[in-house]
Structures are given as structure tokens and as C-alpha cells.
Amino acid sequence: MKNVLALAGSLRARSTNLAIIEAIAETFAGRMKVTVYDGLARLPHFNPDLEQAAEPPAEVAALRRAIRAADGVLVCTPEYVFSIPAALKNALEWTVGTSDFAGRPTALITASALGEKTHESLFLVLKTIEARISEDTALLISGARAKMPEGRFTDAATAAAVNSVIEAFLRAMDES
């Protein structure tokens, strides 16, 4: 059983991206345990001075521990104004000066109305922090809300694409 840390880019309680994470957790329950990190809103704004301090802020330390304890990280996010949501970008900035993501299998699902700009940008950010991510473990779902209106995929092609990405993610974790 693989331990997966999920980062939902939306802070909304019932976001489409959280619903995607929950659907993945349910579908793959026998193969991976998904824990959603719920501290994005509590992270302080990234500050390089605090990053280099002997003791980082407590919530930052908790995020870093959660990443290091996971076999892999699943990032599922919307696009806000053609960009990465600020809370998610802030969390990732807190890992830039660390090796927390280095070589760690990572899956990225960008689910939004459009999402292309965020998907491209976030893929680059994850590569920059040395996350182990590939085209096989990344998926853009445009028009996400229409494909998952009640918290479940109603579009068979999208469900199959998500399953394919998660299968590749599981293989990447097995190879680590």
C-alpha cells in the first residue's frame, strides 16, 4: 500500500479538485492511501529569511514532513486567472530550498475551465524542484466541472485518462 500526499490547489471545501482526489482515493483504495494535506491556508507567505532560519514556521515544517513521509505526491488544482492558485504556489515555494520533492514520484492533474497555462507552469515548477514527474503522470482536464457535476466522473474518457495517470503514478512509486 502506497502512502500518497494530496495537495488540492483550491481552498474551497467542496472543490472539483478535492472531489477528483476523493474519487481517486476511492477507486485506488486497495493500492494507495491518500491523505489530503489540509494546511495550505495556514502556511505563512513564503519568506526566504524564514526559510533559512534554523527552525522554519511550524506549518512549513509539517508540510515538509508530510512530503518526505509520502511515497508520492498528487497535485490536483484549478487554474485561477491563467495561473497557479496562490496557496498552492506558496506551498511549493516553501520547498524550493529543500530536497523534499527531489526524485519523489509526483502526479499532476489540472482540472479547470481551461487550465493550459497553469498546467504548463506547474509542470515546470515541479520539474524545477526535482519532482519525479512525466507526461504519463500529468493530465489536463479542461471543462472539469461539466465532466464531474456531482463529484463523480460522468465522462468515460476523462475517467479512463485519470485512471491511466494514476496507474503510471503507481508504477513510478513502485520503481522508487
SULGI-V295385 format. One record per residue. N is the residue number from 1. RES is the residue in three letters. BURIAL is b if it has 16 or more other C-alpha atoms within 10 Angstrom, else e. Layout:
n = {N:N}
res = {RES:RES}
burial = {BURIAL:BURIAL}
This chain:
n = {1:2:3:4:5:6:7:8:9:10:11:12:13:14:15:16:17:18:19:20:21:22:23:24:25:26:27:28:29:30:31:32:33:34:35:36:37:38:39:40:41:42:43:44:45:46:47:48:49:50:51:52:53:54:55:56:57:58:59:60:61:62:63:64:65:66:67:68:69:70:71:72:73:74:75:76:77:78:79:80:81:82:83:84:85:86:87:88:89:90:91:92:93:94:95:96:97:98:99:100:101:102:103:104:105:106:107:108:109:110:111:112:113:114:115:116:117:118:119:120:121:122:123:124:125:126:127:128:129:130:131:132:133:134:135:136:137:138:139:140:141:142:143:144:145:146:147:148:149:150:151:152:153:154:155:156:157:158:159:160:161:162:163:164:165:166:167:168:169:170:171:172:173:174:175:176}
res = {MET:LYS:ASN:VAL:LEU:ALA:LEU:ALA:GLY:SER:LEU:ARG:ALA:ARG:SER:THR:ASN:LEU:ALA:ILE:ILE:GLU:ALA:ILE:ALA:GLU:THR:PHE:ALA:GLY:ARG:MET:LYS:VAL:THR:VAL:TYR:ASP:GLY:LEU:ALA:ARG:LEU:PRO:HIS:PHE:ASN:PRO:ASP:LEU:GLU:GLN:ALA:ALA:GLU:PRO:PRO:ALA:GLU:VAL:ALA:ALA:LEU:ARG:ARG:ALA:ILE:ARG:ALA:ALA:ASP:GLY:VAL:LEU:VAL:CYS:THR:PRO:GLU:TYR:VAL:PHE:SER:ILE:PRO:ALA:ALA:LEU:LYS:ASN:ALA:LEU:GLU:TRP:THR:VAL:GLY:THR:SER:ASP:PHE:ALA:GLY:ARG:PRO:THR:ALA:LEU:ILE:THR:ALA:SER:ALA:LEU:GLY:GLU:LYS:THR:HIS:GLU:SER:LEU:PHE:LEU:VAL:LEU:LYS:THR:ILE:GLU:ALA:ARG:ILE:SER:GLU:ASP:THR:ALA:LEU:LEU:ILE:SER:GLY:ALA:ARG:ALA:LYS:MET:PRO:GLU:GLY:ARG:PHE:THR:ASP:ALA:ALA:THR:ALA:ALA:ALA:VAL:ASN:SER:VAL:ILE:GLU:ALA:PHE:LEU:ARG:ALA:MET:ASP:GLU:SER}
burial = {e:b:b:b:b:b:b:b:b:b:b:e:e:e:b:b:b:b:b:b:b:b:b:b:b:e:e:b:e:e:e:b:b:b:b:b:e:e:e:b:e:e:b:b:e:b:e:e:e:e:b:e:e:e:e:e:e:e:e:b:e:e:b:b:e:b:b:b:e:b:b:b:b:b:b:b:b:b:b:b:e:e:b:b:b:e:b:b:b:b:b:b:b:b:b:b:e:e:e:b:b:b:e:b:b:b:b:b:b:b:b:b:e:b:b:b:b:b:b:e:e:b:b:e:b:b:b:e:b:b:b:b:b:b:e:b:b:b:b:b:b:b:e:b:b:e:b:b:e:e:b:e:b:e:e:e:e:b:b:e:b:b:e:b:b:b:e:b:b:b:e:b:b:e:e:e}
